[in-house]
Amino acid sequence: MNSKKKILVPLATLVAAGAIAIGSGATFTSTTANTISSVTSGSLSHTNSKADKAILNLTNIKPGDTINGALTITNTGSLPADFSLTETSSTNGFSDNYLTLKITNTTTGASVYDGTFGGLVDGAKSSLGSIAAGVPNNYTFSVHLDDAAPNSQQNKTASAAYQWDSVQQAGTTTNQ
């Protein structure tokens, strides 16, 4: 039995050494985690203080008269936007540039248009620039019948309709 013991003892020692080596778990580890990463889109919207209403309306205009109409366009979205004004339709029965229109952004002092009433190209957008989120801009439309308008300008009519648009600005890359 001694010879069996001689074989079993070295074999048992080898098995025990292997178990110790495998079972010790002598491995280095490291772990990190991140909280939930998220992305939220912004919003694009605006209000018009005279939405679906005339900006101005005057009957019986005479030479030398000026009529002013005002409205406020407010960027109510969370994103800055590029705004534009479009004359969607117009008629002007007055001749020789006797009836004029001035459109002014009275918030910035910028002149949007200064010329003949109905002189904006129907359907063409006129850029108003960038308006930051939450910022109102006031616009004044001033129509004037020239002091020198002759009798031939009696019983004439002019009209125009306008549309205001806002468009998101170009996309950007943000590195964090």
Kinemage of the C-alpha trace (Angstrom):
@kinemage 1
@onewidth
@group {chain A} dominant
@subgroup {mainchain}
@vectorlist {calphas} color= white
{ca met a 1} P 0.000 0.000 0.000
{ca asn a 2} L 2.938 2.158 0.336
{ca ser a 3} L 3.347 2.386 -3.375
{ca lys a 4} L -0.267 3.542 -3.770
{ca lys a 5} L 0.340 6.125 -1.072
{ca lys a 6} L 3.432 7.306 -2.863
{ca ile a 7} L 1.432 7.889 -6.021
{ca leu a 8} L -1.615 9.357 -4.339
{ca val a 9} L 0.231 11.852 -2.111
{ca pro a 10} L 1.981 13.638 -5.002
{ca leu a 11} L -1.229 13.501 -7.027
{ca ala a 12} L -3.275 14.947 -4.127
{ca thr a 13} L -0.655 17.656 -3.643
{ca leu a 14} L -0.831 18.555 -7.331
{ca val a 15} L -4.663 18.704 -7.292
{ca ala a 16} L -4.641 20.855 -4.113
{ca ala a 17} L -2.092 23.277 -5.630
{ca gly a 18} L -4.185 23.573 -8.777
{ca ala a 19} L -7.335 24.289 -6.778
{ca ile a 20} L -5.565 26.971 -4.779
{ca ala a 21} L -4.237 28.645 -7.935
{ca ile a 22} L -7.606 28.579 -9.692
{ca gly a 23} L -9.678 29.462 -6.640
{ca ser a 24} L -7.568 32.400 -5.449
{ca gly a 25} L -9.020 34.783 -8.176
{ca ala a 26} L -5.896 36.874 -8.275
{ca thr a 27} L -7.199 39.080 -11.155
{ca phe a 28} L -7.202 42.919 -11.236
{ca thr a 29} L -10.542 44.544 -12.276
{ca ser a 30} L -12.016 48.051 -12.664
{ca thr a 31} L -15.583 49.213 -13.373
{ca thr a 32} L -17.168 52.630 -14.176
{ca ala a 33} L -20.716 53.668 -15.063
{ca asn a 34} L -22.530 56.672 -16.580
{ca thr a 35} L -25.906 58.034 -15.628
{ca ile a 36} L -28.625 58.208 -18.292
{ca ser a 37} L -27.518 60.389 -21.223
{ca ser a 38} L -30.327 62.269 -22.938
{ca val a 39} L -31.129 64.680 -25.754
{ca thr a 40} L -34.213 66.897 -25.917
{ca ser a 41} L -35.313 68.798 -29.029
{ca gly a 42} L -36.162 72.489 -28.947
{ca ser a 43} L -39.317 74.132 -30.232
{ca leu a 44} L -39.976 76.619 -33.007
{ca ser a 45} L -43.086 78.820 -32.830
{ca his a 46} L -44.079 82.464 -32.935
{ca thr a 47} L -47.054 84.684 -32.258
{ca asn a 48} L -48.457 87.589 -34.252
{ca ser a 49} L -50.394 90.187 -32.257
{ca lys a 50} L -52.661 90.761 -35.267
{ca ala a 51} L -52.896 87.204 -36.578
{ca asp a 52} L -55.707 86.877 -39.140
{ca lys a 53} L -56.454 90.630 -38.917
{ca ala a 54} L -55.582 93.647 -41.041
{ca ile a 55} L -52.479 95.561 -39.988
{ca leu a 56} L -54.177 98.798 -41.011
{ca asn a 57} L -57.386 99.951 -42.690
{ca leu a 58} L -58.292 103.487 -43.740
{ca thr a 59} L -61.034 104.771 -45.990
{ca asn a 60} L -61.195 108.326 -47.356
{ca ile a 61} L -57.433 108.857 -47.433
{ca lys a 62} L -56.496 112.247 -48.898
{ca pro a 63} L -53.222 113.772 -50.118
{ca gly a 64} L -50.830 114.256 -47.194
{ca asp a 65} L -52.455 111.579 -44.977
{ca thr a 66} L -50.383 108.886 -43.282
{ca ile a 67} L -51.786 105.812 -41.586
{ca asn a 68} L -49.673 103.725 -39.219
{ca gly a 69} L -50.414 100.139 -38.277
{ca ala a 70} L -48.366 98.195 -35.762
{ca leu a 71} L -47.983 94.613 -34.669
{ca thr a 72} L -45.669 92.469 -32.575
{ca ile a 73} L -44.034 89.242 -33.709
{ca thr a 74} L -42.702 87.202 -30.776
{ca asn a 75} L -40.464 84.147 -30.992
{ca thr a 76} L -42.316 81.926 -28.501
{ca gly a 77} L -40.178 78.853 -29.160
{ca ser a 78} L -37.094 77.724 -27.273
{ca leu a 79} L -34.807 78.098 -30.310
{ca pro a 80} L -33.489 81.228 -32.003
{ca ala a 81} L -34.941 81.464 -35.519
{ca asp a 82} L -34.521 83.289 -38.819
{ca phe a 83} L -37.668 85.299 -39.553
{ca ser a 84} L -39.049 86.582 -42.847
{ca leu a 85} L -41.968 88.625 -44.152
{ca thr a 86} L -43.768 87.777 -47.390
{ca glu a 87} L -46.269 89.949 -49.216
{ca thr a 88} L -48.614 87.179 -50.350
{ca ser a 89} L -50.839 89.353 -52.554
{ca ser a 90} L -51.238 93.028 -53.393
{ca thr a 91} L -53.063 95.494 -55.601
{ca asn a 92} L -52.394 99.186 -56.024
{ca gly a 93} L -54.788 101.306 -58.056
{ca phe a 94} L -52.773 104.480 -57.340
{ca ser a 95} L -50.372 105.553 -60.073
{ca asp a 96} L -46.953 107.188 -60.269
{ca asn a 97} L -45.825 106.002 -56.836
{ca tyr a 98} L -48.248 108.333 -55.059
{ca leu a 99} L -49.027 105.738 -52.387
{ca thr a 100} L -45.975 104.597 -50.411
{ca leu a 101} L -45.308 102.054 -47.682
{ca lys a 102} L -42.583 101.984 -45.044
{ca ile a 103} L -42.136 98.905 -42.862
{ca thr a 104} L -39.856 99.390 -39.872
{ca asn a 105} L -38.743 97.061 -37.100
{ca thr a 106} L -39.162 99.580 -34.280
{ca thr a 107} L -37.454 97.217 -31.807
{ca thr a 108} L -34.155 97.293 -33.714
{ca gly a 109} L -34.702 100.414 -35.825
{ca ala a 110} L -34.101 98.415 -39.010
{ca ser a 111} L -35.893 99.400 -42.208
{ca val a 112} L -37.620 96.370 -43.717
{ca tyr a 113} L -39.091 98.116 -46.776
{ca asp a 114} L -39.426 101.673 -48.082
{ca gly a 115} L -41.107 102.091 -51.447
{ca thr a 116} L -44.337 101.956 -53.409
{ca phe a 117} L -47.304 100.305 -51.703
{ca gly a 118} L -47.500 96.764 -53.103
{ca gly a 119} L -43.910 97.043 -54.333
{ca leu a 120} L -42.680 93.986 -52.491
{ca val a 121} L -42.558 91.040 -54.871
{ca asp a 122} L -45.622 88.922 -54.101
{ca gly a 123} L -44.531 85.511 -52.834
{ca ala a 124} L -40.892 86.507 -52.220
{ca lys a 125} L -39.607 86.346 -48.648
{ca ser a 126} L -37.877 89.399 -47.176
{ca ser a 127} L -35.386 88.438 -44.482
{ca leu a 128} L -35.932 90.014 -41.067
{ca gly a 129} L -32.859 88.431 -39.470
{ca ser a 130} L -32.485 86.291 -36.398
{ca ile a 131} L -34.769 86.618 -33.387
{ca ala a 132} L -33.762 84.998 -30.112
{ca ala a 133} L -36.136 82.733 -28.204
{ca gly a 134} L -38.678 84.663 -26.142
{ca val a 135} L -37.942 88.006 -27.794
{ca pro a 136} L -40.721 90.223 -29.206
{ca asn a 137} L -40.110 92.482 -32.228
{ca asn a 138} L -42.441 95.390 -33.003
{ca tyr a 139} L -43.152 96.402 -36.591
{ca thr a 140} L -44.796 99.564 -37.918
{ca phe a 141} L -46.397 99.790 -41.359
{ca ser a 142} L -46.725 103.430 -42.487
{ca val a 143} L -48.778 104.178 -45.616
{ca his a 144} L -48.643 107.702 -47.034
{ca leu a 145} L -50.541 109.363 -49.899
{ca asp a 146} L -48.258 111.961 -51.430
{ca asp a 147} L -49.166 115.629 -50.846
{ca ala a 148} L -48.942 116.185 -54.605
{ca ala a 149} L -51.410 113.414 -55.548
{ca pro a 150} L -53.629 114.919 -58.308
{ca asn a 151} L -57.395 114.574 -58.758
{ca ser a 152} L -56.778 111.478 -60.908
{ca gln a 153} L -55.944 109.593 -57.664
{ca gln a 154} L -59.468 109.952 -56.249
{ca asn a 155} L -61.494 106.774 -55.556
{ca lys a 156} L -58.438 104.528 -55.839
{ca thr a 157} L -57.861 101.426 -53.733
{ca ala a 158} L -54.802 99.504 -52.635
{ca ser a 159} L -54.528 96.353 -50.520
{ca ala a 160} L -51.933 93.819 -49.463
{ca ala a 161} L -51.763 90.657 -47.375
{ca tyr a 162} L -48.677 89.490 -45.471
{ca gln a 163} L -47.282 86.296 -44.015
{ca trp a 164} L -44.623 85.949 -41.296
{ca asp a 165} L -42.378 82.880 -41.198
{ca ser a 166} L -39.767 81.522 -38.828
{ca val a 167} L -37.231 78.851 -39.754
{ca gln a 168} L -34.729 77.065 -37.547
{ca gln a 169} L -31.151 78.168 -37.864
{ca ala a 170} L -28.460 75.878 -39.270
{ca gly a 171} L -27.522 72.893 -37.131
{ca thr a 172} L -24.461 73.077 -34.916
{ca thr a 173} L -22.061 70.573 -33.364
{ca thr a 174} L -21.708 70.544 -29.598
{ca asn a 175} L -18.710 68.861 -28.000
{ca gln a 176} L -18.931 67.958 -24.329
